[in-house]
Amino acid sequence: MKQLTILLLTIIIFFSPLVCSFAQTVSDETGKDAKMLWFADAKLGIFIHWGIYSLGNTSESWEFHNKRISHADYMSQLNSFTAKSYNPEYWADLIKRSGARYSVITSKHHDGVALWDTKMNDLSTLKKTPAKRDVLTPFVNELRKNGIKVGLYYSLIDWSYPDYPGFLKDSSRYDAVIDPIRWGKFLKFCHGQVEEIVKKYNPDLVWFDGDWEHSAGEWRADYIRKIILDNNKNTIINGRLQGYGDYDTPEQNFPVSRPNLKYWELCMTTNESWGFYRNDKNYKTPYEIITIFADAISMGGNLLLDIAPDEEGTIPIEQVNILTELGKWTNKHSEAIFGTLGGMPQGHFYGPSTISKDSTSLFLFLPGKVTGDVVVKGLMNNIKKISEVGSGTLLQPKVVGKISWSTVPGLVYINVPESVQDTYMTVLKIELDKPIKLYRGKGGFN
């Protein structure tokens, strides 16, 4: 009996490192993690770039920075920004129909033009454009009516403010280190605007940009964070605040392997431009957006997908179509998307996957109208049921290569009939007998 006990303990010690358990509970979340729960569950956000650059003739802010146009000519676009077709109710409704749980809008880009009635200077859509209105407030109000979390983009740099040191330090104005008094004047303006938007709108998320031009000390990043959290301790801050943010936000470039990050968000355009640019017709297809989105959530991240209304406030029809098709797909597959955990490590399944919060359901995303057999490797659980998400069609697994005397699991093959194909990505739900466990060894006894 004693020898048997020793043998069992040896087996447990030997095999335990080769098993990966995904059991997680909400009760484990405390402090920062607690306030990040809605963000982690949200999965999808809609980014909106809108400003005087939305006339469609120039890119946002960078056009004059990169000397493709003079600053004066760029700013002359103030005279043509009308917002005459702006319908914030429609914007919010379209975002809700896409399945997005939050939205982030450019309250002020690097050009310094505020979309709200800032009291820190006169450079706003209310005071300097034919629109003659605060265009930010009605959109925020509509988001709240629709239960969508409010995110405000704010550019720390302001390439139009006279006391800012210039463009990427390539300027004849001054050096912030050499002239701290003048830099202090800019910080008073910058911090004042941050305080305005957090007090006026109480955003769920503040999305900073432009922090690369100065250090955390120069920005007083600790103080900026204090301004935000003194107003609302639950407000989330993106990672572009020199180390004082809550999550990372890679831009455009998709990771090939899962980032070593607890919270992250891929921000990506629907074509190749952030703002409306009439010559940019290189739109991603709904299928491409959906597969990118599935990969992001499989790796434990979110997708912040950008749309770009024109200066009148009209959203391009191509972007309306992308959000509409995305919404049809997210609505059909919501249980596999929202409130789930990142999926299995690479190698267990040839495609994206997610896991339910209680870790007893595994969701497989099948790109490219897959039919025939798909395979899951290393699944140590017993399978209770497999179904196609949406229709509920039941599918039968076949386990191959399981040896009765070995702890190494067999391969699970699932035949996917053509009749359950989704237009974009079919999703399968595998219900398990207990929280998922995966074999991570090399086969045989190790």
C-alpha positions as CSV (number, residue, x, y, z in Angstrom):
1,M,0.0,0.0,0.0
2,K,2.8,2.4,0.9
3,Q,4.6,1.6,-2.4
4,L,1.3,2.4,-4.3
5,T,0.9,5.7,-2.5
6,I,4.5,6.7,-3.4
7,L,3.9,5.7,-7.1
8,L,0.7,7.8,-7.3
9,L,2.5,10.8,-5.7
10,T,5.3,10.4,-8.2
11,I,2.9,10.4,-11.1
12,I,1.1,13.5,-9.8
13,I,4.4,15.4,-9.3
14,F,5.7,14.3,-12.7
15,F,2.6,15.2,-14.8
16,S,1.3,18.3,-13.0
17,P,3.7,20.7,-14.9
18,L,2.4,19.2,-18.1
19,V,-1.3,20.2,-17.5
20,C,-2.6,23.7,-18.1
21,S,-5.8,24.6,-16.2
22,F,-7.8,27.6,-17.2
23,A,-10.1,27.9,-14.2
24,Q,-10.6,31.5,-13.3
25,T,-13.3,33.2,-11.2
26,V,-14.4,36.8,-10.9
27,S,-13.9,36.7,-7.1
28,D,-10.2,36.6,-7.7
29,E,-10.3,40.1,-9.2
30,T,-9.4,42.9,-6.8
31,G,-8.2,46.5,-6.9
32,K,-7.1,47.5,-10.4
33,D,-8.4,44.2,-11.8
34,A,-11.9,45.0,-10.5
35,K,-12.2,48.2,-12.4
36,M,-10.8,46.6,-15.5
37,L,-13.6,43.9,-15.6
38,W,-15.9,45.7,-17.9
39,F,-13.0,46.4,-20.3
40,A,-11.9,42.8,-20.3
41,D,-15.5,41.7,-21.0
42,A,-16.2,44.3,-23.6
43,K,-14.0,42.9,-26.4
44,L,-15.1,45.4,-29.0
45,G,-14.8,49.2,-29.1
46,I,-15.4,51.7,-31.9
47,F,-12.8,54.5,-32.4
48,I,-13.9,57.7,-34.1
49,H,-11.5,60.3,-35.6
50,W,-13.4,63.5,-36.4
51,G,-12.1,67.0,-36.8
52,I,-11.2,69.7,-39.3
53,Y,-9.1,67.2,-41.2
54,S,-12.4,65.4,-42.0
55,L,-12.8,67.5,-45.1
56,G,-11.0,64.6,-46.7
57,N,-8.1,66.4,-48.4
58,T,-5.5,65.9,-45.7
59,S,-4.6,63.4,-43.1
60,E,-5.2,64.3,-39.4
61,S,-2.5,66.7,-38.0
62,W,0.5,64.9,-39.4
63,E,-0.1,66.5,-42.8
64,F,1.5,69.8,-41.7
65,H,3.9,68.1,-39.3
66,N,5.3,66.1,-42.3
67,K,5.4,69.4,-44.3
68,R,3.0,68.2,-47.0
69,I,1.1,71.3,-46.3
70,S,1.7,74.5,-44.3
71,H,0.3,74.8,-40.8
72,A,-1.7,77.9,-41.9
73,D,-3.2,76.0,-44.9
74,Y,-4.1,73.1,-42.7
75,M,-5.7,75.3,-40.1
76,S,-7.7,77.1,-42.8
77,Q,-9.9,73.9,-42.8
78,L,-11.5,75.4,-39.8
79,N,-13.5,77.6,-42.2
80,S,-15.1,74.6,-43.8
81,F,-16.0,72.3,-40.9
82,T,-19.8,72.4,-40.9
83,A,-21.1,69.2,-39.2
84,K,-24.3,70.0,-41.0
85,S,-25.3,66.3,-41.3
86,Y,-24.1,65.3,-37.9
87,N,-26.5,62.9,-36.2
88,P,-25.1,61.6,-32.9
89,E,-28.2,59.5,-32.3
90,Y,-27.5,57.6,-35.6
91,W,-23.8,57.3,-34.7
92,A,-24.5,55.7,-31.3
93,D,-27.2,53.4,-32.8
94,L,-24.8,52.1,-35.4
95,I,-22.1,51.5,-32.8
96,K,-24.6,49.6,-30.6
97,R,-25.7,47.5,-33.6
98,S,-22.0,46.6,-34.3
99,G,-21.9,44.9,-30.9
100,A,-19.4,47.3,-29.5
101,R,-19.5,47.9,-25.8
102,Y,-17.5,51.1,-25.8
103,S,-16.5,53.9,-28.1
104,V,-13.6,56.4,-28.1
105,I,-13.8,59.7,-29.9
106,T,-11.1,62.3,-30.6
107,S,-12.0,65.1,-28.2
108,K,-8.8,66.9,-29.5
109,H,-6.1,65.7,-31.9
110,H,-2.6,67.0,-32.3
111,D,-3.8,70.0,-34.2
112,G,-5.3,71.4,-31.0
113,V,-8.9,71.8,-32.2
114,A,-11.3,70.8,-29.4
115,L,-14.7,69.3,-30.2
116,W,-16.1,70.6,-26.9
117,D,-16.5,74.2,-25.5
118,T,-13.1,74.4,-23.9
119,K,-12.5,77.4,-21.6
120,M,-8.7,77.1,-21.9
121,N,-8.5,78.8,-25.3
122,D,-10.7,79.7,-28.3
123,L,-9.6,76.9,-30.6
124,S,-12.8,74.8,-30.8
125,T,-15.5,73.7,-33.2
126,L,-17.9,76.0,-31.3
127,K,-15.8,79.2,-31.6
128,K,-13.8,78.8,-34.7
129,T,-15.8,76.8,-37.3
130,P,-19.1,77.3,-39.2
131,A,-20.5,74.4,-37.2
132,K,-20.7,76.8,-34.2
133,R,-21.4,74.0,-31.8
134,D,-19.9,71.7,-29.2
135,V,-20.1,68.4,-31.1
136,L,-18.7,66.2,-28.4
137,T,-21.4,66.6,-25.7
138,P,-24.4,65.3,-27.8
139,F,-22.5,62.2,-28.8
140,V,-21.4,61.4,-25.3
141,N,-25.1,61.8,-24.2
142,E,-26.2,59.3,-26.9
143,L,-23.6,56.8,-26.0
144,R,-24.9,56.8,-22.4
145,K,-28.5,56.5,-23.5
146,N,-27.5,53.3,-25.4
147,G,-25.5,51.8,-22.5
148,I,-22.2,52.2,-24.3
149,K,-19.1,53.0,-22.3
150,V,-17.6,56.5,-23.0
151,G,-14.0,56.8,-24.0
152,L,-12.4,60.2,-24.8
153,Y,-9.2,60.5,-26.9
154,Y,-7.0,63.4,-25.9
155,S,-3.7,64.5,-27.5
156,L,-1.2,65.5,-24.9
157,I,0.8,67.3,-27.6
158,D,-0.7,70.4,-29.1
159,W,1.1,71.5,-32.2
160,S,-0.9,74.7,-32.5
161,Y,-0.6,76.0,-29.0
162,P,1.9,78.9,-28.8
163,D,3.6,77.6,-25.7
164,Y,4.1,74.1,-26.9
165,P,7.8,73.4,-27.9
166,G,6.9,72.5,-31.5
167,F,6.8,69.4,-33.7
168,L,8.7,66.4,-32.3
169,K,11.3,68.8,-30.8
170,D,12.2,69.8,-34.4
171,S,11.3,73.4,-33.7
172,S,12.7,76.9,-33.4
173,R,10.3,77.7,-30.6
174,Y,12.1,76.6,-27.4
175,D,13.4,73.6,-25.4
176,A,11.1,72.6,-22.5
177,V,14.1,71.7,-20.3
178,I,15.8,75.1,-20.9
179,D,12.7,77.2,-20.5
180,P,10.7,75.5,-17.7
181,I,8.6,78.7,-17.2
182,R,7.2,78.6,-20.7
183,W,6.7,74.8,-20.5
184,G,4.8,75.4,-17.2
185,K,2.4,77.6,-19.1
186,F,1.7,74.8,-21.5
187,L,1.2,72.3,-18.7
188,K,-1.3,74.6,-17.1
189,F,-3.3,74.6,-20.4
190,C,-2.9,70.8,-20.9
191,H,-3.8,69.8,-17.4
192,G,-6.7,72.3,-17.5
193,Q,-8.2,70.7,-20.6
194,V,-7.8,67.2,-19.0
195,E,-9.6,68.4,-15.9
196,E,-12.4,69.9,-18.1
197,I,-13.2,66.7,-20.0
198,V,-13.1,64.5,-16.9
199,K,-15.3,66.8,-14.9
200,K,-17.7,67.6,-17.7
201,Y,-18.1,64.0,-19.1
202,N,-16.9,61.7,-16.4
203,P,-15.5,59.3,-19.0
204,D,-15.2,55.5,-18.4
205,L,-11.9,55.6,-20.3
206,V,-9.4,58.3,-21.2
207,W,-7.3,57.5,-24.3
208,F,-4.1,59.6,-24.4
209,D,-1.9,60.0,-27.4
210,G,1.4,61.9,-28.1
211,D,3.2,61.1,-24.9
212,W,6.3,60.1,-26.8
213,E,7.5,63.7,-27.1
214,H,8.3,64.2,-23.4
215,S,9.1,62.2,-20.3
216,A,6.7,61.2,-17.6
217,G,8.3,63.8,-15.4
218,E,8.0,66.6,-18.0
219,W,4.3,65.7,-18.6
220,R,3.7,65.4,-14.8
221,A,2.0,62.1,-15.8
222,D,1.5,61.3,-12.1
223,Y,-0.5,64.5,-11.7
224,I,-2.5,63.8,-14.8
225,R,-3.5,60.4,-13.5
226,K,-4.4,62.0,-10.2
227,I,-6.7,64.5,-11.9
228,I,-8.6,61.7,-13.6
229,L,-8.8,59.3,-10.6
230,D,-9.7,62.1,-8.1
231,N,-12.7,62.7,-10.3
232,N,-13.6,58.9,-10.7
233,K,-11.4,56.2,-9.3
234,N,-12.8,53.7,-11.8
235,T,-11.9,55.6,-14.9
236,I,-9.5,53.5,-17.1
237,I,-6.5,55.1,-18.7
238,N,-4.8,53.7,-21.8
239,G,-1.0,53.0,-21.8
240,R,0.1,56.2,-23.6
241,L,0.8,58.1,-20.4
242,Q,4.5,57.2,-20.0
243,G,3.9,54.3,-17.7
244,Y,0.9,55.6,-15.8
245,G,-1.8,53.8,-17.8
246,D,-3.8,50.7,-17.2
247,Y,-3.5,48.7,-20.4
248,D,-1.5,48.6,-23.6
249,T,-2.8,49.6,-27.0
250,P,-0.7,48.4,-30.0
251,E,-1.6,50.3,-33.2
252,Q,-2.4,48.6,-36.6
253,N,0.3,45.8,-36.2
254,F,-1.3,42.5,-35.2
255,P,0.7,40.3,-32.8
256,V,1.6,36.8,-34.2
257,S,1.8,35.2,-30.8
258,R,-0.1,36.0,-27.6
259,P,1.2,39.2,-25.9
260,N,2.4,38.8,-22.4
261,L,-0.1,41.4,-21.2
262,K,-3.1,41.0,-18.9
263,Y,-5.1,43.8,-20.7
264,W,-4.5,45.1,-24.2
265,E,-6.4,46.5,-27.1
266,L,-5.5,46.5,-30.8
267,C,-6.5,49.8,-32.4
268,M,-7.0,49.5,-36.2
269,T,-8.4,51.4,-39.1
270,T,-11.2,50.1,-41.5
271,N,-9.1,51.4,-44.5
272,E,-5.6,52.8,-44.2
273,S,-6.5,56.2,-42.7
274,W,-7.6,57.3,-39.2
275,G,-9.6,60.3,-40.4
276,F,-11.8,60.6,-43.4
277,Y,-9.6,60.7,-46.5
278,R,-11.5,60.7,-49.8
279,N,-8.7,59.1,-51.8
280,D,-8.4,56.1,-49.4
281,K,-10.7,53.4,-50.8
282,N,-8.6,50.5,-49.5
283,Y,-11.2,49.2,-47.1
284,K,-10.9,45.9,-45.3
285,T,-13.7,43.5,-45.9
286,P,-16.1,42.4,-43.2
287,Y,-14.5,39.0,-43.3
288,E,-11.0,40.4,-42.7
289,I,-12.3,42.6,-39.8
290,I,-14.1,39.6,-38.2
291,T,-11.1,37.3,-38.4
292,I,-8.8,40.0,-37.0
293,F,-11.3,40.5,-34.2
294,A,-11.5,36.8,-33.5
295,D,-7.7,36.6,-33.3
296,A,-7.6,39.5,-30.9
297,I,-10.1,38.1,-28.4
298,S,-8.4,34.6,-28.7
299,M,-5.2,36.2,-27.5
300,G,-7.0,37.9,-24.6
301,G,-7.3,41.4,-26.1
302,N,-9.9,43.8,-27.5
303,L,-10.3,45.4,-30.9
304,L,-10.8,49.2,-31.1
305,L,-12.0,49.6,-34.7
306,D,-11.8,53.0,-36.2
307,I,-14.4,54.8,-38.3
308,A,-14.0,58.3,-39.9
309,P,-17.0,60.5,-40.6
310,D,-16.6,63.3,-43.1
311,E,-16.7,67.0,-42.0
312,E,-20.5,67.0,-42.4
313,G,-20.8,64.1,-40.0
314,T,-21.6,61.5,-42.6
315,I,-20.1,58.0,-42.0
316,P,-18.8,56.5,-45.3
317,I,-21.1,53.8,-46.6
318,E,-18.2,51.3,-46.6
319,Q,-17.7,51.7,-42.9
320,V,-21.5,51.5,-42.3
321,N,-21.5,48.2,-44.1
322,I,-18.5,46.9,-42.1
323,L,-20.1,47.7,-38.8
324,T,-23.5,46.3,-39.9
325,E,-22.0,43.0,-41.0
326,L,-19.8,42.9,-37.9
327,G,-22.9,43.4,-35.8
328,K,-24.8,40.6,-37.5
329,W,-21.9,38.3,-36.7
330,T,-21.3,39.4,-33.1
331,N,-25.0,39.2,-32.3
332,K,-25.2,35.6,-33.6
333,H,-22.0,34.6,-31.7
334,S,-22.3,36.8,-28.6
335,E,-21.8,34.0,-26.0
336,A,-18.5,33.1,-27.6
337,I,-17.3,36.7,-27.6
338,F,-18.4,38.9,-24.8
339,G,-17.4,38.1,-21.2
340,T,-15.1,35.3,-22.3
341,L,-11.5,34.5,-21.6
342,G,-8.6,34.3,-24.1
343,G,-8.4,30.9,-25.7
344,M,-6.1,27.9,-25.8
345,P,-2.3,28.3,-26.4
346,Q,-1.2,27.9,-30.0
347,G,-0.9,24.3,-31.1
348,H,-4.1,22.9,-29.6
349,F,-6.3,24.1,-32.4
350,Y,-5.7,25.6,-35.9
351,G,-7.6,28.8,-35.3
352,P,-8.8,31.3,-32.7
353,S,-10.6,30.1,-29.6
354,T,-12.1,31.5,-26.4
355,I,-13.2,30.0,-23.1
356,S,-16.2,30.8,-20.9
357,K,-15.7,32.6,-17.6
358,D,-16.3,29.3,-15.6
359,S,-13.9,27.5,-18.0
360,T,-16.4,24.8,-18.8
361,S,-17.1,25.8,-22.4
362,L,-14.6,26.1,-25.2
363,F,-15.4,28.0,-28.4
364,L,-13.7,27.3,-31.7
365,F,-13.7,29.9,-34.5
366,L,-13.4,28.4,-37.9
367,P,-12.2,30.9,-40.6
368,G,-12.8,30.5,-44.3
369,K,-16.1,28.5,-44.4
370,V,-14.5,25.3,-43.0
371,T,-16.2,22.0,-43.7
372,G,-15.0,18.5,-42.9
373,D,-12.9,17.6,-39.9
374,V,-11.3,20.1,-37.4
375,V,-9.1,18.8,-34.6
376,V,-8.5,19.8,-31.0
377,K,-5.3,18.5,-29.4
378,G,-4.4,17.9,-25.7
379,L,-8.0,18.2,-24.3
380,M,-8.0,16.2,-21.0
381,N,-11.7,16.7,-20.3
382,N,-14.7,14.6,-21.2
383,I,-17.0,16.3,-23.7
384,K,-20.6,16.7,-22.8
385,K,-21.9,18.2,-26.0
386,I,-20.7,20.0,-29.2
387,S,-22.9,22.5,-31.0
388,E,-22.7,25.2,-33.6
389,V,-23.3,28.6,-32.0
390,G,-26.3,30.3,-33.5
391,S,-28.3,27.3,-34.8
392,G,-27.6,24.9,-32.0
393,T,-26.9,22.1,-34.4
394,L,-25.3,19.2,-32.6
395,L,-22.1,17.7,-33.8
396,Q,-20.4,14.5,-32.9
397,P,-16.8,14.2,-31.8
398,K,-14.4,11.3,-32.6
399,V,-11.5,10.7,-30.3
400,V,-8.4,9.2,-32.0
401,G,-5.2,7.8,-30.5
402,K,-6.3,7.5,-26.9
403,I,-4.5,4.7,-25.1
404,S,-6.3,3.3,-22.1
405,W,-3.2,3.1,-19.8
406,S,-1.8,6.5,-20.7
407,T,-2.8,9.9,-19.2
408,V,-2.0,11.5,-22.6
409,P,-5.3,12.5,-24.2
410,G,-6.3,11.5,-27.7
411,L,-7.1,13.9,-30.6
412,V,-10.6,15.2,-30.9
413,Y,-11.9,15.3,-34.4
414,I,-15.2,17.2,-35.1
415,N,-16.9,16.9,-38.5
416,V,-18.4,20.2,-39.6
417,P,-21.1,19.8,-42.2
418,E,-21.7,22.4,-44.9
419,S,-25.2,23.1,-43.5
420,V,-23.8,25.0,-40.5
421,Q,-21.5,27.3,-42.3
422,D,-21.6,30.9,-41.3
423,T,-21.1,33.6,-43.9
424,Y,-17.9,34.7,-42.2
425,M,-16.7,32.5,-39.4
426,T,-18.5,29.4,-38.0
427,V,-18.2,29.0,-34.2
428,L,-18.4,25.7,-32.3
429,K,-19.2,25.4,-28.6
430,I,-17.7,22.4,-26.8
431,E,-19.3,21.9,-23.4
432,L,-17.0,20.1,-20.9
433,D,-17.5,18.0,-17.8
434,K,-15.4,20.4,-15.7
435,P,-13.1,23.4,-16.1
436,I,-10.8,22.9,-19.1
437,K,-7.4,21.2,-18.7
438,L,-4.9,20.8,-21.4
439,Y,-2.1,18.4,-21.8
440,R,1.2,20.3,-22.5
441,G,3.7,17.5,-22.6
442,K,5.6,15.9,-25.4
443,G,3.6,12.7,-25.7
444,G,4.1,9.3,-24.3
445,F,5.2,9.5,-20.7
446,N,6.4,13.1,-20.8
